[in-house]
Amino acid sequence: MNLRPFGRGRLTGTVDVVVVGAGHSGLAMSRQLTRLAIDHVVLERGEVANSWRHERWDSLRLLTPNWQSRLPDYAYDGPDPDGFMTMPDVVDFVSGYARFIAAPVRTGVTVTSVRADDDGYRVETDRGAWRCRAVVLASGAHGAANLPAFADSVPDSVQTLTTREYRHPDQLDPRGVLVVGASASGVQLADEIARSGREVTLCVGEHIRMLRTYRGLDIQRWLDALGILDERYDTIDDVVRARRVPSPQLIGTPERRTLDLNALSDRGVTLAGRLAGLQDGKAQFSGALANHCAMADLKLGRLLDLIDSWVEENPARLASAVAGLRPADAAERFAATRVPENPPLTLDLTRGRIGTILWATGFRPDLDWLQVPVFDRKGRLRHDGGVVDAPGLYVLGLNFMRRRKSSFIHGAESDVRELGAHLVTYLSRGEVRPRRFEPTQFAPARIAAG
Ligand SMILES: Cc1cc2nc3c(=O)[nH]c(=O)nc-3n(C[C@H](O)[C@H](O)[C@H](O)COP(=O)(O)OP(=O)(O)OC[C@H]3O[C@@H](n4cnc5c(N)ncnc54)[C@H](O)[C@@H]3O)c2cc1C
């Protein structure tokens, strides 16, 4: 790496690869680049693990168990492999990784633009510029909130915030809360806010109903054993749709409880359909709540059928896949989601009952600073499993980017191995054209938070 001072506290340099972002994705790629002896730098606008430090709510725990907290050459090895990390635990885990791999991270450096330049890229930051041959975009999939177009029409008397701005119930007005979106974040926060004594209405569209445990094992053990998390993007019929699938209704708690719509109804949460519009201060809900719930019940049933057949067909594999754990309990089926007979179709936000709207409608990457023509007309990044449609440009951490697990901590290992191999070929032999380009899903209100 070639560094020279550039004014007070500024750096400028030339390097083979610039990685943007020091979350787990950027760090995992840094480890891979080091292994491949590729000169690189990781530029981070805040601190290592910045998103986990500053963009999550206080009570959040991972919904993936500790045994899934693993990165290249590094894994959780504490006494509770089936437990769920708190945010300080995750910050320690990711920061510990940065130290362990001695990642060349420059913190407090915001990338303000990336442009093609000769046979590489010019990366401008608020602390000087870098020249490089390749850039890895590891700046996260949750940079900008997916808000519906009518979000601006919320009456002034109602506070609005996204799941990234929410920290704890005490920051909310004491009146009722409309939680929009029923993926992992939406159900977790509807539960927490209802427990604080506030009246909660949850808007439910397409969602993934999930159990925390099944037949005595954590659901992630089953998804892992069945190979579902390893499914590749290029073996899926409709990857664009698969990338839009919301995150499952899961929560990681010490008591391993299942958090589905029935549990929320039991807690007093009112279920409504998807928030379809806002007119004259009135929220309008879709009438398809029952359909969405029936579909989610059906899909859960199919998953359980799959697990049961796998158990029957693979007794030996079961023993090794879940070695050391207790044998699988008997198959079980669960009550259908209880849908209110007459769910609300409108809610007057001007009447004073609702004090807050919490948008749990998901996020999309914020790549406004990427000045390279790699976006389609809907503003979606064109990439083939993380190989962006421009020579030497790569992305990490997106939903179902190369595998179903790509956006999770444990998904980084295989993605950086494969993209690292592509990158080293690119650097040594010149341009390698990717095979096909599937846009990342950037459409509003579809990518689920969490
Ligand atoms: C609520 C929530 C719960 C989740 N729970 C789980 C879970 O249980 N298990 C799991 O495996 N995954 C979970 N995830 C998904 C995923 O692991 C996290 O989103 C993770 O933070 C993604 O890591 P990343 O490195 O790809 O991106 P990030 O952690 O977001 O890192 C990106 C980094 O890039 C930096 N950056 C951005 N723009 C710039 C710029 N212009 N210049 C310089 N730096 C920049 C940011 O400051 C940040 O540090 C969850 C996500 C959310 C939102």
The ligand as an ORCA input file, in Angstrom:
! r2SCAN-3c Opt
* xyz 0 1
  C     -32.578     -5.348     12.901
  C     -31.616     -6.321     12.279
  C     -31.411     -7.561     12.846
  C     -30.538     -8.482     12.264
  N     -30.364     -9.694     12.859
  C     -29.497    -10.572     12.333
  C     -29.257    -11.834     12.968
  O     -29.885    -12.193     13.957
  N     -28.309    -12.657     12.430
  C     -27.594    -12.312     11.324
  O     -26.748    -13.093     10.888
  N     -27.865    -11.166     10.672
  C     -28.768    -10.289     11.156
  N     -29.007     -9.101     10.496
  C     -28.487     -8.917      9.120
  C     -27.020     -8.535      8.998
  O     -26.169     -9.424      9.675
  C     -26.757     -7.122      9.456
  O     -27.552     -6.240      8.721
  C     -25.282     -6.745      9.314
  O     -25.070     -5.512      9.967
  C     -24.859     -6.615      7.860
  O     -23.483     -6.540      7.838
  P     -22.703     -5.794      6.663
  O     -21.263     -5.825      7.007
  O     -23.130     -6.334      5.351
  O     -23.283     -4.315      6.749
  P     -23.173     -3.274      7.993
  O     -23.014     -3.990      9.290
  O     -24.316     -2.343      7.845
  O     -21.809     -2.563      7.686
  C     -21.676     -1.595      6.687
  C     -20.656     -0.572      7.148
  O     -20.403      0.333      6.084
  C     -20.259      1.632      6.618
  N     -20.553      2.585      5.543
  C     -21.734      2.789      4.897
  N     -21.614      3.742      3.967
  C     -20.313      4.161      4.021
  C     -19.565      5.140      3.298
  N     -20.145      5.887      2.334
  N     -18.266      5.298      3.598
  C     -17.671      4.541      4.574
  N     -18.340      3.609      5.282
  C     -19.638      3.421      4.997
  C     -21.264      1.662      7.757
  O     -20.949      2.664      8.715
  C     -21.161      0.254      8.316
  O     -20.245      0.141      9.371
  C     -29.866     -8.153     11.062
  C     -30.074     -6.902     10.487
  C     -30.929     -5.989     11.077
  C     -31.154     -4.651     10.424
*
